[in-house]
Amino acid sequence: MIGRWNSLAANVFSGEERKFFYVATPGIRDYLEYGGHGILVFDIDHDHRFLKRIPSAGLDDAGKPLNVKGIAACAKTHRLYVTTTRTLLCFDLVTEKLL
């Protein structure tokens, strides 16, 4: 249940280790009906249960989301990197803010 999910920040400070799966959307195409626009977070330890969506950036001149070309993360720095056709975005996974 989403309401019972502890944030990554709480897990970092409590020392509790959990495994999350991050998906940047929209994917190869800019189809918003298959996940919308943002970072989707799933809990690997609980059957890949959907936890939340982190708002994203990466819009073209008309305000339409750019499709994602790549995603990478660093567990040590708690950073998530997402590339689009025009941008490189960096998220702090503790605060869930776009840096």
C-alpha positions as CSV (number, residue, x, y, z in Angstrom):
1,M,0.0,0.0,0.0
2,I,1.4,3.4,-1.0
3,G,0.3,5.0,2.3
4,R,2.5,2.6,4.3
5,W,5.7,3.2,2.2
6,N,8.6,4.7,4.0
7,S,10.5,7.3,2.0
8,L,14.0,6.7,0.8
9,A,15.1,9.5,3.1
10,A,13.8,7.6,6.1
11,N,15.5,4.4,4.9
12,V,18.8,6.2,4.4
13,F,18.8,7.7,7.9
14,S,17.5,4.6,9.7
15,G,20.0,2.3,8.1
16,E,17.3,0.1,6.6
17,E,18.2,-1.3,3.2
18,R,15.5,-1.6,0.6
19,K,15.6,-2.2,-3.1
20,F,13.8,0.1,-5.5
21,F,13.3,0.0,-9.3
22,Y,13.2,3.4,-11.0
23,V,11.6,3.9,-14.4
24,A,11.8,7.2,-16.3
25,T,8.8,7.9,-18.6
26,P,7.9,8.6,-21.3
27,G,10.1,5.9,-22.8
28,I,11.4,5.5,-26.4
29,R,8.4,7.4,-27.8
30,D,6.6,10.3,-26.1
31,Y,3.4,8.3,-25.4
32,L,2.1,9.5,-22.1
33,E,-0.7,6.9,-21.8
34,Y,1.9,4.2,-20.8
35,G,3.1,5.8,-17.6
36,G,2.8,9.6,-18.0
37,H,5.8,11.9,-17.4
38,G,8.1,11.5,-14.5
39,I,10.0,8.9,-12.5
40,L,8.0,5.8,-11.4
41,V,9.3,4.1,-8.3
42,F,8.6,0.4,-7.6
43,D,9.5,-1.7,-4.5
44,I,11.5,-4.7,-5.6
45,D,11.2,-6.4,-2.2
46,H,7.4,-6.4,-2.3
47,D,6.7,-7.9,-5.8
48,H,7.6,-4.7,-7.6
49,R,4.7,-2.8,-6.1
50,F,4.2,0.7,-7.4
51,L,5.1,3.2,-4.7
52,K,5.0,6.7,-6.3
53,R,5.7,9.0,-9.1
54,I,8.4,11.7,-8.8
55,P,7.7,14.8,-11.0
56,S,10.1,15.4,-13.8
57,A,11.2,18.0,-16.3
58,G,12.4,17.7,-19.9
59,L,9.9,19.5,-22.0
60,D,10.2,20.7,-25.6
61,D,9.5,24.3,-26.8
62,A,5.8,23.4,-27.0
63,G,5.6,22.1,-23.5
64,K,5.4,18.4,-24.6
65,P,7.6,15.9,-22.6
66,L,10.7,14.7,-24.3
67,N,11.1,11.0,-24.5
68,V,13.8,9.3,-22.3
69,K,16.9,7.9,-23.9
70,G,18.7,6.7,-20.8
71,I,18.6,6.3,-17.0
72,A,21.3,5.5,-14.5
73,A,21.7,5.8,-10.7
74,C,24.5,5.9,-8.1
75,A,23.6,4.3,-4.8
76,K,26.5,5.9,-3.0
77,T,25.5,9.5,-3.9
78,H,21.7,8.8,-4.0
79,R,21.5,10.4,-7.5
80,L,19.4,9.4,-10.5
81,Y,20.4,10.6,-13.9
82,V,17.9,10.7,-16.8
83,T,18.7,11.8,-20.4
84,T,16.2,12.9,-23.0
85,T,16.8,13.9,-26.6
86,R,17.9,17.4,-25.4
87,T,18.6,17.3,-21.7
88,L,20.5,15.6,-18.8
89,L,18.5,15.6,-15.6
90,C,19.8,14.8,-12.1
91,F,17.6,13.9,-9.2
92,D,18.5,13.7,-5.5
93,L,16.7,10.5,-4.4
94,V,16.7,11.5,-0.7
95,T,14.8,14.8,-1.3
96,E,13.3,13.8,-4.6
97,K,14.3,17.2,-6.0
98,L,15.6,17.9,-9.5
99,L,19.1,19.3,-9.1
